[in-house]
Amino acid sequence: MKSSWSSRIVWYLAAVIFALLALYPLLLMFLSSFKTTIEIFKNPFAMPSAWSLDTYKKLLDQVPFGSYFTNSIIVSVVSVLLVILFGSMASFYIARFSFRWNGGLLFFFLLGMMIPIKLGIVPLYMLMKNLGLTNNLLSLICMYTATGLPLAVLILTSFFKTLPHELEEAARIDGAGDFRILRSIIFPLMRPVLGTVMIVNFIGAWNDFFFPLIFITDDAKKTIPIGMLSLFGEHSADWSTLFAGLTLSSLPMILLFFFASRQFMEGLTAGAVK
């Protein structure tokens, strides 16, 4: 009994230490957003000498942060919804219908995880240019949807295979079609795994720097990662304003993970066992 308690205490202490190490950079970023650039370099680990919102006011006056924030929200939310919609339909087909090309279809989706998408950036740019989607948020939505589908299909297919067929058979007896079964029966059971897919894809789209740098040039269409570049000068950077922008931009991800962390952890093991 004592050994079990001692081992449990050790695990708790290790978890607390790990949590503190993970949260400390966020705390340092938050504290630095209330400092001046000079104060950040003189006392990087100290508390702010004065708690003032001047850096946040400067951020909103110096750069169109509201526009960057809105663009990031639009791109991230729409791409996540499309990944969930198309990934659910594709996974439901692969897991529930027995055709000889199902394995090849699943492998086709998994190729998106095996081949680095950035290797094809030149033909992708030419494709977006020919479609008239350069300097358009739709180009980012298409890219994040395409890059998010492989992992979503892999996770959702494994989850669908664990669901009993009797649920669908009972619905078909009542006259429900495939789409009705997916919407009314399967979707309510998918909350944990959908939470995992949602968080992973939202964070990837929200933090991405590469694709906005390639496809977006208009300041009004930029997202937060590429828009914050305006705070970097040729020889210096406005670090206090930058930390204020990073603090505001991290809030949606923190809130998302805070409210969906349970579904995220349950979704990681969904489909692991039958």
C-alpha positions as CSV (number, residue, x, y, z in Angstrom):
1,M,0.0,0.0,0.0
2,K,2.8,2.4,0.9
3,S,4.7,1.6,-2.3
4,S,1.6,2.3,-4.4
5,W,1.1,5.7,-2.6
6,S,4.7,6.6,-3.0
7,S,4.7,5.8,-6.7
8,R,1.5,7.8,-7.1
9,I,3.1,10.8,-5.4
10,V,6.1,10.5,-7.7
11,W,3.9,10.5,-10.7
12,Y,1.9,13.5,-9.4
13,L,5.1,15.4,-8.8
14,A,6.4,14.6,-12.2
15,A,3.1,15.8,-13.8
16,V,3.2,19.0,-11.8
17,I,6.8,19.7,-12.8
18,F,6.0,19.0,-16.4
19,A,2.9,21.3,-16.3
20,L,5.0,24.1,-14.8
21,L,7.6,23.7,-17.5
22,A,4.9,23.8,-20.2
23,L,3.1,26.8,-18.7
24,Y,6.1,28.9,-17.9
25,P,6.7,30.1,-21.5
26,L,3.1,31.2,-21.7
27,L,3.4,33.1,-18.4
28,L,6.6,34.7,-19.6
29,M,4.9,35.8,-22.8
30,F,2.0,37.2,-20.9
31,L,4.3,39.2,-18.5
32,S,6.4,40.5,-21.3
33,S,3.3,41.9,-23.0
34,F,3.1,44.5,-20.2
35,K,6.8,45.5,-20.4
36,T,8.6,47.9,-22.7
37,T,11.2,46.5,-25.1
38,I,14.0,47.9,-23.0
39,E,12.6,46.3,-19.9
40,I,12.3,43.0,-21.6
41,F,16.0,42.9,-22.4
42,K,17.0,44.3,-19.0
43,N,14.8,42.1,-16.8
44,P,13.4,39.3,-19.0
45,F,12.3,37.1,-16.1
46,A,11.1,39.8,-13.7
47,M,7.6,41.1,-13.1
48,P,6.5,44.2,-15.1
49,S,7.4,47.5,-13.4
50,A,4.0,48.9,-14.2
51,W,0.8,47.0,-15.3
52,S,-0.4,49.0,-18.3
53,L,-2.3,48.3,-21.4
54,D,-0.2,50.7,-23.5
55,T,1.4,47.8,-25.5
56,Y,-2.1,46.4,-26.4
57,K,-3.3,49.9,-27.5
58,K,-0.1,50.3,-29.5
59,L,-0.7,46.9,-31.1
60,L,-4.2,47.9,-32.2
61,D,-3.1,51.3,-33.5
62,Q,0.1,50.1,-35.2
63,V,-1.1,47.1,-37.1
64,P,-4.6,46.0,-38.3
65,F,-4.6,43.2,-35.7
66,G,-8.4,42.9,-35.8
67,S,-8.3,42.2,-39.5
68,Y,-5.6,39.5,-39.0
69,F,-7.6,37.9,-36.2
70,T,-10.8,37.8,-38.2
71,N,-9.0,36.3,-41.2
72,S,-7.4,33.6,-39.0
73,I,-10.7,32.8,-37.5
74,I,-12.4,32.5,-40.9
75,V,-9.7,30.3,-42.4
76,S,-9.3,28.0,-39.3
77,V,-13.0,27.5,-38.6
78,V,-14.1,26.9,-42.2
79,S,-11.2,24.5,-43.0
80,V,-11.9,22.5,-39.8
81,L,-15.6,22.2,-40.6
82,L,-14.8,21.1,-44.2
83,V,-12.2,18.5,-42.8
84,I,-14.8,17.1,-40.4
85,L,-17.5,17.0,-43.1
86,F,-15.5,15.4,-45.9
87,G,-13.4,13.3,-43.6
88,S,-16.5,11.8,-41.9
89,M,-18.2,10.9,-45.2
90,A,-15.0,9.4,-46.7
91,S,-14.2,7.4,-43.5
92,F,-17.8,6.2,-43.2
93,Y,-17.6,4.9,-46.8
94,I,-14.2,3.2,-46.2
95,A,-15.2,1.6,-42.9
96,R,-18.8,0.5,-43.7
97,F,-18.8,-0.5,-47.4
98,S,-16.9,-3.5,-48.6
99,F,-15.4,-2.8,-52.0
100,R,-12.2,-4.2,-53.4
101,W,-10.8,-0.6,-53.8
102,N,-11.3,0.4,-50.2
103,G,-7.8,-0.4,-49.1
104,G,-6.4,1.5,-52.1
105,L,-8.7,4.5,-51.3
106,L,-7.5,4.6,-47.7
107,F,-3.9,4.3,-48.9
108,F,-4.6,7.2,-51.3
109,F,-5.6,9.4,-48.3
110,L,-2.6,8.3,-46.3
111,L,-0.2,9.4,-49.0
112,G,-1.1,12.9,-47.9
113,M,0.7,12.1,-44.7
114,M,3.7,10.4,-46.3
115,I,4.5,13.0,-49.0
116,P,5.6,16.5,-47.7
117,I,3.1,19.0,-49.3
118,K,5.7,21.7,-49.3
119,L,7.7,19.9,-51.9
120,G,4.9,20.7,-54.4
121,I,4.6,24.3,-53.6
122,V,5.5,25.5,-57.1
123,P,2.8,23.5,-58.9
124,L,0.4,24.4,-56.1
125,Y,1.1,28.1,-56.6
126,M,0.6,27.8,-60.3
127,L,-2.7,25.9,-59.7
128,M,-4.0,28.6,-57.4
129,K,-2.9,31.3,-59.8
130,N,-4.7,29.6,-62.7
131,L,-7.8,29.3,-60.6
132,G,-7.6,32.9,-59.5
133,L,-7.3,32.1,-55.9
134,T,-4.0,33.8,-55.1
135,N,-4.3,36.6,-52.6
136,N,-7.6,35.0,-51.5
137,L,-8.5,33.3,-48.2
138,L,-10.1,30.5,-50.2
139,S,-6.6,29.3,-51.2
140,L,-5.7,28.8,-47.6
141,I,-9.0,27.1,-46.8
142,C,-8.4,24.7,-49.7
143,M,-4.8,23.9,-48.5
144,Y,-5.7,23.4,-44.9
145,T,-8.7,21.2,-45.8
146,A,-6.5,19.1,-48.2
147,T,-3.6,18.7,-45.7
148,G,-6.0,17.9,-42.8
149,L,-8.0,15.2,-44.5
150,P,-5.4,12.4,-44.4
151,L,-5.1,12.3,-40.6
152,A,-8.8,12.9,-40.1
153,V,-9.6,9.9,-42.4
154,L,-7.1,7.7,-40.5
155,I,-8.6,8.6,-37.1
156,L,-12.2,8.5,-38.1
157,T,-11.9,5.2,-40.1
158,S,-10.4,3.5,-37.0
159,F,-13.3,4.9,-34.9
160,F,-16.0,3.8,-37.4
161,K,-14.7,0.2,-37.4
162,T,-15.4,0.0,-33.6
163,L,-19.1,1.0,-33.8
164,P,-21.6,-2.0,-33.9
165,H,-23.4,-2.5,-37.2
166,E,-26.6,-3.2,-35.3
167,L,-27.1,0.6,-34.9
168,E,-27.2,1.1,-38.6
169,E,-29.2,-2.0,-39.3
170,A,-31.9,-0.8,-37.0
171,A,-32.0,2.6,-38.6
172,R,-32.2,1.1,-42.1
173,I,-35.2,-1.0,-41.0
174,D,-36.9,2.3,-40.1
175,G,-36.2,3.6,-43.6
176,A,-33.1,5.8,-42.9
177,G,-30.6,6.4,-45.6
178,D,-26.8,6.6,-45.4
179,F,-26.7,10.3,-44.9
180,R,-29.5,10.2,-42.3
181,I,-27.6,7.4,-40.4
182,L,-24.4,9.5,-40.5
183,R,-26.1,12.7,-39.3
184,S,-28.5,11.3,-36.7
185,I,-26.8,8.2,-35.3
186,I,-23.1,8.3,-36.1
187,F,-22.3,11.9,-35.5
188,P,-23.6,12.1,-31.9
189,L,-21.3,9.1,-31.1
190,M,-18.3,10.9,-32.7
191,R,-17.8,13.7,-30.2
192,P,-14.6,12.5,-28.7
193,V,-12.9,11.7,-31.9
194,L,-14.2,14.8,-33.6
195,G,-12.7,16.9,-30.7
196,T,-9.3,15.4,-31.6
197,V,-9.7,16.1,-35.3
198,M,-11.0,19.6,-34.6
199,I,-8.2,20.6,-32.2
200,V,-5.3,19.2,-34.3
201,N,-6.5,20.9,-37.5
202,F,-7.5,24.2,-35.8
203,I,-4.0,24.6,-34.3
204,G,-2.3,23.7,-37.5
205,A,-4.3,26.2,-39.5
206,W,-4.1,28.9,-36.8
207,N,-0.3,28.7,-36.4
208,D,0.6,28.1,-40.1
209,F,3.1,30.6,-41.5
210,F,4.2,29.0,-44.7
211,F,1.0,29.0,-46.9
212,P,-0.1,32.6,-46.0
213,L,3.4,33.7,-46.9
214,I,3.2,32.1,-50.3
215,F,-0.4,32.8,-51.3
216,I,-1.3,36.1,-49.5
217,T,0.2,39.5,-50.3
218,D,-2.6,41.9,-49.5
219,D,-2.4,43.3,-46.0
220,A,-6.2,43.0,-45.6
221,K,-6.1,39.3,-46.3
222,K,-3.1,38.3,-44.0
223,T,-3.5,36.0,-41.1
224,I,-1.9,36.6,-37.7
225,P,1.4,34.7,-38.2
226,I,2.3,36.6,-41.4
227,G,0.7,39.9,-40.3
228,M,2.9,40.1,-37.2
229,L,5.9,40.3,-39.4
230,S,5.2,44.0,-39.7
231,L,6.5,44.5,-36.2
232,F,10.0,43.3,-37.3
233,G,12.1,46.2,-38.7
234,E,15.3,45.9,-40.7
235,H,17.5,46.3,-37.6
236,S,15.2,45.9,-34.6
237,A,11.8,44.6,-33.5
238,D,9.1,45.9,-31.3
239,W,9.2,43.0,-28.9
240,S,6.7,44.4,-26.3
241,T,4.0,44.9,-29.0
242,L,4.9,41.5,-30.5
243,F,4.3,39.7,-27.2
244,A,1.0,41.5,-26.8
245,G,-0.1,40.2,-30.2
246,L,1.1,36.7,-29.4
247,T,-0.8,36.8,-26.1
248,L,-4.0,37.8,-27.9
249,S,-3.5,35.3,-30.7
250,S,-3.0,32.4,-28.3
251,L,-6.3,32.9,-26.5
252,P,-8.5,31.0,-29.0
253,M,-6.2,28.0,-28.9
254,I,-6.1,28.0,-25.1
255,L,-9.9,28.3,-24.8
256,L,-10.4,25.6,-27.4
257,F,-8.2,23.1,-25.7
258,F,-9.6,24.1,-22.3
259,F,-13.2,23.3,-23.3
260,A,-12.4,20.4,-25.6
261,S,-9.5,18.7,-23.7
262,R,-11.7,15.9,-22.4
263,Q,-12.9,15.0,-25.9
264,F,-9.3,15.4,-27.2
265,M,-8.0,12.8,-24.7
266,E,-10.8,10.4,-25.3
267,G,-10.5,10.8,-29.0
268,L,-6.8,9.8,-28.9
269,T,-7.8,6.3,-27.7
270,A,-11.0,6.0,-29.7
271,G,-10.8,3.0,-32.0
272,A,-7.7,1.6,-30.2
273,V,-9.6,-1.3,-28.8
274,K,-12.9,-3.1,-29.7
